[in-house]
Amino acid sequence: MLIILYVILGYWATGKTIYANKVMIGSWGSIFLTRFAFGFFLGWILIPWALIKCIFH
C-alpha cells in the first residue's frame, strides 16, 4: 500500500517540480513512463520539494 502511495505522489511531484510550466511533446506513453521513472527513482527528494513548493506558492 505504501509503495502505491509513493508512486502516485512521486508522479504528482514530478509534474509539480521538474515539468512545471513546461510543454511536453511526445506520445502519451513516453511522457507517462518518463514522469513515472523520475517519480519512482527521485521521489524521495521530489515529494518534499513539491509539498514545500505548494505550501509557499
MARTOR-810620 format. One record per residue: x, y, z of N, C-alpha, C, O, CB in turn. Coordinates in pm, whole numbers, padded with zeros to 5 digits, always signed. Glycine has a CB too. Example, Ala and Ser with C-alpha at 12.3 -4.5 7.8 and 13.67 -1.06 7.14 Angstrom:
BEGIN
+01319-00569+00780+01230-00450+00780+01320-00330+00780+01424-00332+00846+01131-00447+00905;+01285-00225+00708+01367-00106+00714+01290+00003+00787+01341+00114+00804+01408-00060+00572;
This chain:
BEGIN
+00082-00119+00000+00000+00000+00000+00087+00126+00000+00056+00221-00071-00094+00000+00120;+00193+00127+00078+00281+00243+00083+00356+00265-00048+00384+00378-00086+00380+00229+00197;+00389+00156-00117+00458+00169-00245+00367+00235-00348+00412+00319-00426+00505+00030-00296;+00241+00198-00348+00146+00259-00441+00131+00408-00412+00129+00489-00505+00008+00189-00432;+00121+00445-00285+00112+00585-00246+00239+00660-00286+00231+00773-00334+00088+00597-00096;+00355+00598-00266+00482+00659-00303+00489+00683-00454+00535+00789-00497+00599+00570-00259;+00445+00588-00534+00448+00602-00680+00353+00713-00725+00388+00793-00811+00410+00469-00748;+00235+00719-00667+00138+00823-00704+00192+00961-00665+00186+01054-00745+00001+00797-00636;+00243+00974-00544+00297+01102-00500+00421+01140-00580+00443+01258-00608+00330+01098-00352;+00503+01043-00616+00621+01071-00698+00583+01120-00836+00647+01212-00888+00706+00947-00710;+00482+01061-00896+00434+01105-01027+00381+01248-01018+00410+01331-01104+00323+01010-01080;+00303+01276-00915+00249+01410-00894+00362+01511-00870+00361+01621-00926+00151+01411-00775;+00458+01474-00788+00569+01564-00755+00655+01593-00877+00707+01704-00891+00655+01505-00644;+00671+01497-00964+00748+01520-01086+00681+01627-01171+00749+01713-01227+00762+01390-01166;+00550+01623-01180+00478+01725-01255+00484+01862-01191+00483+01963-01261+00335+01684-01271;+00490+01867-01058+00495+01994-00987+00635+02055-00983+00648+02176-00962+00444+01975-00848;+00739+01976-01001+00875+02027-00987+00950+02028-01120+00977+02135-01174+00952+01945-00885;+00982+01914-01171+01065+01905-01292+00991+01957-01414+01048+02033-01493+01110+01761-01315;+00866+01917-01431+00791+01952-01551+00693+02067-01530+00600+02083-01608+00716+01832-01600;+00712+02146-01426+00624+02261-01402+00646+02365-01512+00760+02399-01544+00650+02323-01262;+00538+02416-01567+00540+02519-01672+00617+02478-01796+00679+02562-01861+00599+02647-01616;+00614+02352-01830+00682+02302-01949+00579+02239-02043+00481+02180-01997+00793+02201-01913;+00602+02252-02171+00519+02186-02271+00591+02057-02309+00706+02060-02353+00493+02279-02397;+00524+01946-02292+00584+01817-02322+00532+01768-02457+00411+01764-02481+00553+01714-02210;+00626+01733-02543+00591+01684-02676+00632+01537-02685+00746+01502-02653+00659+01769-02788;+00540+01454-02728+00567+01312-02741+00438+01234-02727+00331+01291-02708+00670+01266-02638;+00452+01106-02735+00333+01023-02718+00297+01016-02570+00381+01038-02483+00357+00881-02776;+00172+00985-02544+00124+00978-02407+00203+00874-02328+00235+00895-02212-00025+00945-02404;+00234+00763-02393+00306+00656-02325+00447+00697-02284+00491+00666-02173+00313+00534-02413;+00518+00766-02374+00655+00806-02341+00655+00913-02233+00743+00913-02146+00727+00857-02466;+00560+01004-02237+00551+01108-02133+00519+01043-01998+00581+01077-01897+00444+01214-02170;+00424+00953-01998+00387+00885-01874+00505+00807-01816+00532+00816-01696+00268+00791-01898;+00573+00731-01899+00684+00649-01850+00800+00735-01800+00866+00699-01703+00733+00555-01958;+00825+00847-01865+00931+00936-01820+00897+00995-01684+00981+00996-01594+00956+01047-01923;+00776+01045-01670+00736+01101-01540+00731+00993-01433+00769+01017-01318+00599+01169-01551;+00684+00874-01470+00679+00764-01374+00819+00727-01326+00840+00707-01206+00611+00642-01438;+00915+00718-01418+01052+00681-01381+01115+00787-01292+01177+00754-01191+01137+00660-01507;+01100+00915-01330+01154+01022-01245+01089+01018-01107+01158+01031-01006+01132+01160-01310;+00958+01000-01102+00888+00995-00974+00928+00877-00889+00937+00888-00767+00741+00991-00998;+00953+00763-00952+00990+00644-00877+01132+00653-00822+01156+00621-00706+00977+00520-00965;+01225+00696-00906+01365+00697-00864+01403+00822-00785+01493+00816-00701+01454+00685-00984;+01338+00935-00811+01372+01059-00742+01261+01107-00649+01266+01220-00600+01404+01167-00843;+01164+01023-00623+01052+01062-00539+01092+01102-00399+01027+01187-00338+00954+00951-00532;+01196+01043-00346+01240+01073-00210+01282+01219-00196+01277+01272-00085+01355+00982-00170;+01325+01284-00303+01359+01426-00297+01250+01513-00360+01230+01627-00316+01492+01451-00368;+01179+01462-00461+01078+01543-00530+00952+01563-00448+00890+01669-00456+01043+01478-00661;+00912+01464-00370+00789+01475-00291+00799+01586-00187+00710+01671-00180+00757+01341-00222;+00905+01590-00105+00915+01703-00010+00928+01837-00081+00872+01937-00035+01033+01682+00083;+01003+01840-00192+01022+01964-00267+00887+02015-00320+00859+02135-00312+01120+01943-00384;+00805+01925-00373+00674+01964-00427+00580+02010-00316+00505+02106-00334+00610+01848-00504;+00585+01944-00202+00500+01985-00090+00539+02124-00040+00452+02206-00013+00509+01884+00025;+00668+02151-00028+00715+02282+00013+00676+02387-00090+00635+02498-00056+00867+02282+00035;+00690+02351-00215+00653+02443-00324+00503+02476-00319+00465+02590-00341+00689+02383-00462;+00419+02377-00290+00275+02402-00282+00238+02486-00160+00146+02568-00167+00201+02269-00278;+00308+02466-00051+00277+02541+00072+00312+02688+00054+00234+02775+00092+00353+02483+00193;+00427+02717-00004+00474+02854-00014+00438+02923-00145+00476+03038-00166+00622+02856+00002;+00366+02857-00229+00329+02920-00357+00202+02992-00344+00154+03051-00441+00318+02820-00467;
